[in-house]
């Protein structure tokens, strides 16, 4: 994975069975995904999307839960860029506790214009940066 973000499981993150609540997995992925995108695109401001030339909206999420997580464990969330298309891209993730896979999946983000409230093509600069990060850009260059 290209980027790793760590979270410590808080007591309030647990469900009635004293395992990490399934919704919290998504919150951990969200925190890691936003930090990763801010590293890739330093000007990205998810808290003020109408002024961000790289507006994206979260359109889809898929999670496979593999193993329970308990209070006070450290969850390492690894993120990488998967498939990049004209107006969307996939952020893949793995969550691990001491190397043990606890969840894996992906989220799809779509280019979005918050001013007109409509989907849009990814800006070329962002598209190219995502392709480079995913390795797809290198593959295309090698095949040319």
C-alpha positions as CSV (number, residue, x, y, z in Angstrom):
1,X,0.0,0.0,0.0
2,X,1.2,3.5,-0.9
3,X,0.1,5.2,2.3
4,X,-0.6,4.0,5.9
5,X,-2.6,5.8,8.5
6,X,-3.0,4.4,12.1
7,X,-5.9,4.6,14.5
8,X,-6.1,3.4,18.1
9,X,-9.5,1.7,18.9
10,X,-11.4,3.8,21.4
11,X,-13.9,2.3,23.8
12,X,-16.7,4.3,22.1
13,X,-15.8,2.6,18.8
14,X,-17.0,-0.8,20.0
15,X,-20.3,-2.5,19.5
16,X,-22.3,-4.5,22.0
17,X,-20.1,-7.6,21.4
18,X,-17.0,-5.5,22.3
19,X,-15.7,-5.6,18.7
20,X,-15.0,-2.6,16.5
21,X,-18.4,-1.5,15.2
22,X,-18.7,-2.2,11.5
23,X,-19.5,1.5,10.8
24,X,-16.2,2.6,12.4
25,X,-14.2,0.6,9.8
26,X,-15.7,3.0,7.2
27,X,-14.8,6.0,9.4
28,X,-11.2,4.8,9.7
29,X,-11.0,4.3,6.0
30,X,-12.5,7.8,5.5
31,X,-9.8,9.4,7.7
32,X,-7.0,7.5,5.9
33,X,-8.4,8.2,2.5
34,X,-8.7,12.0,3.1
35,X,-5.2,12.2,4.5
36,X,-3.8,10.2,1.6
37,X,-5.5,12.4,-1.0
38,X,-4.3,15.5,0.8
39,X,-0.7,14.1,0.5
40,X,-1.2,13.4,-3.2
41,X,-2.9,16.7,-3.9
42,X,-1.8,19.2,-1.2
43,X,-4.4,21.9,-2.4
44,X,-7.3,19.5,-1.7
45,X,-9.6,20.9,0.9
46,X,-12.4,18.4,1.8
47,X,-13.9,20.8,4.4
48,X,-14.4,23.5,1.7
49,X,-15.3,21.6,-1.5
50,X,-16.9,24.4,-3.4
51,X,-13.5,26.2,-3.7
52,X,-11.6,23.1,-4.5
53,X,-10.7,22.7,-8.2
54,X,-10.3,18.9,-7.5
55,X,-13.8,18.3,-6.2
56,X,-14.7,14.7,-5.6
57,X,-17.6,12.9,-4.1
58,X,-17.7,9.5,-2.5
59,X,-19.9,7.3,-4.6
60,X,-19.4,3.7,-3.6
61,X,-17.8,1.6,-0.9
62,X,-17.1,-2.1,-0.5
63,X,-15.7,-3.7,2.6
64,X,-14.8,-7.3,3.4
65,X,-14.6,-7.8,7.1
66,X,-12.0,-10.5,7.8
67,X,-11.3,-10.5,11.6
68,X,-12.6,-8.8,14.7
69,X,-10.8,-5.8,16.2
70,X,-10.8,-5.1,19.9
71,X,-10.4,-2.2,22.3
72,X,-7.0,-0.4,22.3
73,X,-5.6,-2.3,19.3
74,X,-3.8,-0.2,16.7
75,X,-5.4,-0.4,13.2
76,X,-3.1,0.4,10.3
77,X,-5.1,1.5,7.3
78,X,-3.1,1.2,4.1
79,X,-4.4,3.0,1.0
80,X,-3.5,3.0,-2.7
81,X,-4.9,4.2,-5.9
82,X,-6.6,1.5,-8.0
83,X,-8.3,2.0,-11.4
84,X,-8.4,5.5,-12.7
85,X,-11.1,6.5,-15.3
86,X,-12.0,9.7,-17.0
87,X,-14.3,10.9,-14.2
88,X,-13.7,8.5,-11.3
89,X,-11.0,6.6,-9.5
90,X,-10.8,3.8,-6.9
91,X,-9.0,4.0,-3.6
92,X,-8.2,0.5,-2.3
93,X,-7.5,-0.2,1.3
94,X,-6.4,-2.8,3.8
95,X,-6.8,-2.7,7.5
96,X,-4.3,-4.6,9.7
97,X,-3.7,-5.2,13.4
98,X,-0.2,-6.4,14.0
99,X,0.0,-7.7,10.5
100,X,-3.3,-9.5,10.7
101,X,-5.8,-8.6,8.0
102,X,-9.0,-7.3,9.6
103,X,-10.7,-5.7,6.6
104,X,-10.1,-4.9,2.9
105,X,-12.0,-3.1,0.2
106,X,-12.3,0.0,-1.9
107,X,-14.1,3.3,-2.4
108,X,-14.9,4.9,-5.7
109,X,-14.7,8.7,-5.9
110,X,-16.2,10.7,-8.7
111,X,-15.2,14.1,-10.0
112,X,-17.8,16.6,-8.7
113,X,-18.5,20.3,-9.2
114,X,-20.0,21.5,-5.9
115,X,-21.0,24.9,-7.3
116,X,-23.2,23.4,-10.0
117,X,-24.0,20.3,-7.9
118,X,-23.2,17.9,-10.7
119,X,-20.7,15.2,-11.7
120,X,-17.7,16.3,-13.8
121,X,-14.6,14.9,-15.5
122,X,-11.5,14.8,-13.3
123,X,-9.2,17.7,-14.0
124,X,-6.3,16.5,-16.3
125,X,-3.6,17.3,-13.7
126,X,-5.4,15.2,-11.0
127,X,-6.1,12.4,-13.5
128,X,-2.4,12.3,-14.5
129,X,-1.3,12.3,-10.8
130,X,-3.7,9.5,-9.9
131,X,-2.5,7.4,-13.0
132,X,1.1,7.9,-11.9
133,X,0.3,6.9,-8.3
134,X,-1.6,3.8,-9.5
135,X,1.2,2.6,-11.8
136,X,-1.2,2.7,-14.7
137,X,0.6,5.7,-16.2
138,X,3.9,3.9,-16.2
139,X,2.3,0.8,-17.8
140,X,0.8,3.0,-20.6
141,X,4.2,4.7,-21.2
142,X,6.0,1.4,-21.3
143,X,3.5,0.0,-23.9
144,X,3.8,3.1,-26.2
